Amino acid sequence: MERIASEDLGYARVDHDRARRQGAGEVVYGEGKTAEQVAGIMASLWAGGQRVVLATRMEAGKAQDVRVLMEQRVAAAEAAGAADAGVLRELAVGLRYLEVPRILMAGEYPEPDGNGVVVVACAGTSDLPVAEEAACTAQALGNRVQRLYDVGVAGIHRLLEHEEDLTSAQVVIAVAGMEGALPSVVGGLTKAPVLAVPTSVGYGASFGGLSALLGMLNSCASGVSVVNIDNGFGAGFQASLINHLKGGA
């Protein structure tokens, strides 16, 4: 078996071989990690040649702390005449924080190379953080993304205005809280696979997204699959896999 390339940072074993195995590089889950740990992992991935690096679930304060730490790494590397000083500076300069999806990103979105369009349909404005996490993830993985926001079933005419966009999509990500009805409606309008994302948006009986999750799992529309509550990243990644499937001979 081929040896898997990784770097042991003590607190993390950074996977430098993931893009070869899975078609996409490692993404950092920022929640629960310190700014120092996030900075170290992102620096390792960048130094390993990964030119789009995402850290998800990053609050603004922690993202700023990572920026400061990166600048300190650059200064120390330049003072020491380290060979990787230029690479670190490139990373530090390219860092930017995407506020709505809470993503810290290094690098630029690549040119889309998927088979078609990933449509992200979001029920309400309160669902935007999860929807944007899905959309930005899909873009970072080389997909053309179309956003249809605030098209929930409370005003279903807003969704029906985009029927052509839904029917021409390669895959649809449907994001909704409350009772989670949007994916079922979308599933009845398109032949594309629908990835349903329940959100924790809603009043007491929504049980932090559990009601939406169960509603989506029990959808009567064919072709609807469901990811975990608030898991925009998972939906964006899965949509990218579908959009990059190779056709038969």
HUQUI-V597427 format. One record per residue. N is the residue number from 0. RES is the residue in one letter. SS is DSSP state (a for helix, b for strand, c for the rest). PSI is psi in degrees with one decimal (none if undefined). BURIAL is I if it has 9 or more other C-alpha atoms within 8 Angstrom, else O. Layout:
n: <N;N>
res: <RES;RES>
ss: <SS;SS>
psi: <PSI;PSI>
burial: <BURIAL;BURIAL>
This chain:
n: <0;1;2;3;4;5;6;7;8;9;10;11;12;13;14;15;16;17;18;19;20;21;22;23;24;25;26;27;28;29;30;31;32;33;34;35;36;37;38;39;40;41;42;43;44;45;46;47;48;49;50;51;52;53;54;55;56;57;58;59;60;61;62;63;64;65;66;67;68;69;70;71;72;73;74;75;76;77;78;79;80;81;82;83;84;85;86;87;88;89;90;91;92;93;94;95;96;97;98;99;100;101;102;103;104;105;106;107;108;109;110;111;112;113;114;115;116;117;118;119;120;121;122;123;124;125;126;127;128;129;130;131;132;133;134;135;136;137;138;139;140;141;142;143;144;145;146;147;148;149;150;151;152;153;154;155;156;157;158;159;160;161;162;163;164;165;166;167;168;169;170;171;172;173;174;175;176;177;178;179;180;181;182;183;184;185;186;187;188;189;190;191;192;193;194;195;196;197;198;199;200;201;202;203;204;205;206;207;208;209;210;211;212;213;214;215;216;217;218;219;220;221;222;223;224;225;226;227;228;229;230;231;232;233;234;235;236;237;238;239;240;241;242;243;244;245;246;247;248>
res: <M;E;R;I;A;S;E;D;L;G;Y;A;R;V;D;H;D;R;A;R;R;Q;G;A;G;E;V;V;Y;G;E;G;K;T;A;E;Q;V;A;G;I;M;A;S;L;W;A;G;G;Q;R;V;V;L;A;T;R;M;E;A;G;K;A;Q;D;V;R;V;L;M;E;Q;R;V;A;A;A;E;A;A;G;A;A;D;A;G;V;L;R;E;L;A;V;G;L;R;Y;L;E;V;P;R;I;L;M;A;G;E;Y;P;E;P;D;G;N;G;V;V;V;V;A;C;A;G;T;S;D;L;P;V;A;E;E;A;A;C;T;A;Q;A;L;G;N;R;V;Q;R;L;Y;D;V;G;V;A;G;I;H;R;L;L;E;H;E;E;D;L;T;S;A;Q;V;V;I;A;V;A;G;M;E;G;A;L;P;S;V;V;G;G;L;T;K;A;P;V;L;A;V;P;T;S;V;G;Y;G;A;S;F;G;G;L;S;A;L;L;G;M;L;N;S;C;A;S;G;V;S;V;V;N;I;D;N;G;F;G;A;G;F;Q;A;S;L;I;N;H;L;K;G;G;A>
ss: <c;c;c;c;c;b;b;b;c;c;c;c;b;b;b;c;c;a;a;a;a;a;c;c;c;c;c;b;b;c;c;c;c;c;a;a;a;a;a;a;a;a;a;a;a;a;a;c;c;c;c;c;b;b;b;b;c;c;c;a;a;a;a;a;a;a;a;a;a;a;a;a;a;a;a;a;a;a;a;c;c;c;c;c;a;a;a;a;a;a;a;a;a;a;b;b;b;b;c;c;c;c;b;b;b;b;c;c;c;c;c;c;c;c;c;c;b;b;b;b;b;b;c;c;a;a;a;a;a;a;a;a;a;a;a;a;a;a;a;a;c;c;c;b;b;b;b;b;b;c;c;c;a;a;a;c;a;a;a;a;c;c;a;a;a;a;a;c;c;c;b;b;b;b;b;b;c;c;c;c;c;a;a;a;a;a;a;c;c;c;c;c;b;b;b;b;b;b;c;c;c;c;c;a;a;a;a;a;a;a;a;a;a;a;a;a;a;c;c;c;c;c;c;b;b;b;b;c;c;c;c;a;a;a;a;a;a;a;a;a;a;a;a;c;c;c;c;c;c>
psi: <136.6;136.4;132.5;124.0;127.5;162.7;126.2;111.8;3.4;-51.6;-8.2;147.6;102.2;128.4;103.0;-2.1;0.9;-37.1;-38.6;-41.0;-40.9;-6.2;-0.7;141.9;173.6;142.2;138.6;125.4;109.2;-27.8;133.2;-10.7;149.8;163.1;-38.0;-41.8;-43.3;-44.7;-42.3;-42.3;-43.8;-40.4;-39.7;-44.1;-42.5;-45.2;-27.0;0.0;-1.6;120.9;3.7;113.3;125.8;141.7;114.5;166.1;51.2;119.0;156.6;-41.5;-43.8;-38.1;-40.4;-38.0;-38.3;-41.3;-47.9;-44.0;-38.6;-42.5;-38.4;-38.7;-42.9;-47.3;-43.4;-40.6;-40.2;-39.0;-33.6;-4.2;30.6;147.2;-27.6;11.1;-42.3;-38.9;-42.4;-39.2;-41.1;-41.5;-48.3;-41.5;-34.0;-2.4;134.8;148.4;126.2;106.6;-46.1;-49.4;-3.9;51.0;132.4;123.4;137.2;133.6;-177.5;154.4;133.9;165.5;134.0;134.1;17.9;174.2;-26.8;-148.1;135.8;116.6;127.8;110.4;125.8;130.3;-49.0;166.5;-31.9;-17.3;-1.6;-40.5;-40.7;-41.8;-41.4;-32.7;-43.0;-46.4;-45.5;-36.2;-47.0;-40.8;-42.4;-21.5;10.4;38.4;145.4;126.6;134.8;129.7;129.7;99.3;147.5;52.5;37.2;171.9;-13.0;-23.3;72.2;-19.5;-27.5;-35.7;-41.3;-23.4;-18.4;25.2;-38.9;-38.6;-39.1;-40.9;-22.5;-1.5;152.1;-35.1;146.8;132.4;120.0;117.0;126.5;148.3;-143.7;-119.6;-5.2;35.7;-22.0;-46.6;-34.8;-41.4;-45.5;-40.6;-25.1;-1.8;-14.5;152.0;-8.9;151.0;141.4;124.0;113.4;133.7;106.2;140.7;163.5;18.9;130.0;170.6;-175.2;-47.4;-0.9;-14.9;47.9;29.3;-7.4;-39.3;-44.5;-41.5;-48.9;-38.6;-41.6;-39.3;-28.5;16.0;138.3;-4.4;133.7;151.6;14.1;123.1;156.4;135.7;-179.5;165.7;128.8;14.5;68.0;-38.0;-47.0;-39.6;-41.7;-39.3;-46.3;-38.9;-38.6;-41.5;-44.1;-42.6;-14.0;8.6;137.1;141.8;163.8;163.1;none>
burial: <O;O;O;O;O;I;I;O;I;O;O;O;I;I;I;I;I;I;I;O;O;O;O;O;I;I;O;I;O;I;O;O;O;O;I;O;I;I;I;I;I;I;I;I;I;I;I;O;O;I;O;I;I;I;I;I;I;I;O;I;O;I;I;O;I;I;I;O;I;I;I;O;I;I;O;O;I;I;O;O;O;O;O;O;I;O;I;I;I;O;I;I;O;I;I;O;I;I;O;O;I;I;I;I;I;I;I;O;I;O;O;O;O;I;O;I;I;I;I;I;I;I;I;I;O;O;I;I;I;I;I;I;I;I;I;I;I;I;I;I;I;I;I;I;I;O;I;I;I;I;I;I;I;O;O;I;O;I;I;O;O;I;I;O;O;I;I;O;I;I;I;I;I;I;I;I;I;I;I;I;I;I;I;I;I;I;I;O;I;I;O;I;I;I;I;I;I;I;I;I;I;I;O;O;O;I;I;I;I;I;I;I;I;O;I;I;O;O;I;O;I;O;I;I;I;I;I;I;I;I;I;I;I;I;I;I;I;O;I;I;O;O;I;I;O;O;O;O;O>
